[in-house]
Amino acid sequence: MQKDYRIQEIKEQGRKSLYAREVLESLPEWFGNKASLEEYVEKVRELPFWAALGPEDNCLGFFCVRMHYGHTGDIYVCGVRPECHRMGLGKALYGQAEHFFLEKGCKYAMVETLSDTVSYAPYEKTRHFYESVGFEPLLTLTEMWDEDNPCLIMIKSLTPQSLPQGMNC
């Protein structure tokens, strides 16, 4: 596949919200809860954010992160437009996030997703993606979201060698 995008850190709050809204609304299987989507769109304004921009500066995907306790990087919210899945954008965006975590001295990266105790194909793909960049399941919490949506916390130990293949940022 020809790389027809560039990764750019986005600092302008309005662009972060706009890009997040556009991408998340293209992913109703993952982000169909309107209240949650609105919360993400608002909160990304204040957090580190990278976008994969197409040839006409259209947002193809993004990663937004936060940090906990000065040593754990957290994938707060991310998404890649469905027509761009399996084209390397997610891995490239994650690589930027991990590079940021390493620069900030993080020892771990974490992400929360729907647990594998629920059979739902879109989130099976999500878990496979996170495993492909080195995350491992840590624990499932039914009390975090609710019993119908158990939260799986996945974790990855970070070292300069842990960046995804080809991501020497």
N, C-alpha and C positions, 0 to 999 in steps of 0.2 A: 504494500500500500504506500502510495506517495503521501508524505506528511504535508497536509494541506491546512495546517493550523499552527498557531504559535501560543506558547504559554506566557501569560503576563500577570504580574501581581496587580491587583486592582485596589486602589486606595480610596477613590471617591465613593462615599457612602451610597449615594443615589444609584450609581452604576452597579454596586454590589447587590442592592435590593432588586434592581431591574433584572439583572442577569439571573439571580437566584429564582425570582418569580417565573421568568420565561422557561428556564430549564425544569424546575420542579413541576410546573403545570403541564409539561410534556410527558411527565412520568406519573400518571394517576394511579398505576398499580402500586406505587411506592408511597406517593404523597397525595392520596385522595382525601385525607382529613384536612378540611379547609382551615380549621383553627390552628393545627400544627403547621401547615404551610405558611400561614400569616405570621406565626411566631418566628419561624426560620427567616422569612423575608425581612422581618424587623431586626432580629438579632445579628444577622450577618453584617450589618452596617458597621458594627464596632469591632469586628474580628478580622484577623488576617485571611485573605481571600485571593485565590488564583483562578483565572479563567483560561480556557482553551478558546481562542478566537479564530474564527474562520477567515477566509480571504476578504470578506467584506465587513470585518469586525463584528460578525454575529457570534454570540456566545454558544459554543457547542457543548460545554460542560464546565464545571467548577468544583473546587474544594475549598471549604472554609474550616478553619481550625481554632482551637483554644488550648490553653494550658492549665494544668492543675499542679499545685504544690511546687512549681518551679522545675519539675523533672518528668512530668508526664504530658505528652502531646495527645490531644483528643481530636479526632475527626468529628467536628461538630455536625456538619451536613455537607453532602456532596451529591452530584448528579451529572450524568452525561445523557444528552438527548438520545432517544432510542435508535435513531438512524445512524448514530455514531458509535454504538456499542461494538466492542471487539475490534476497534481500530487503533488501540494504544493510547487514547486520550486519558482514560482513567489512570493508567499506570504512570503516564507522564505527569499528570496533575498530582498523583500521590507522591511521586518522586520529589516534586517541589515542596510539598508539605513535610516530607521526612527530612529533606535537607534543612528546612526552616527549624524543625524540632532539634536536629543535631546542632545547628548554629546556636540555639538557645540553651544547649546543655541538657536536653532531655535524655533520659535513660530508657524510656518506654514510650510507645505509641499505643493508643487504645481507640476502640470504636464500639458503638452500641448498635445492634441490629436485631431483627426479629430472630428468635431462637429457632434452632433446627428441631425443636419439639413440636413445631407447627409446620405442616406440609403446605408450602406456598411457593410456587415456582419462581416468581420474581425474586424473592429473598434467598432462594437456593442459589441463584445466579450471583446475588450480592455477596453471600458468604464465600462462594467459590472465588470471586474477585479478591476479597480480602485475604484468603488463604494464598492466592497466587502471588501476593506481594509480601508474604511472610507472617501474616497474623495467625494466631492460634486461639481456639475457644478457651475462655477462662472460666466463666460461670454463667448460668441462666438465673435470672431473677424474675419471679412472677409478680412480686410486689412493686416493681419499679414502674411499669406501665399499667398492666392489668393481666388477669389470668388468661384472657383470650389473646393477648399480645405479649408473651413473655420476652423479656429483653436478654439477649445474649451479649455479653461483654467479651470482646476479642482483644488480645494484647500482642505486642511485638516488642522484643528487646532491641534497642537501637545501638548500632555501632556504625562507623563510617562504611564498613563493609556490608551493612544491611540494606543499603539502597537497592531498589529493584534493578535488575540487569540493564545496563546501558544508561543508568541515571547517575552519572558522576557530575552532579550540578556544580 
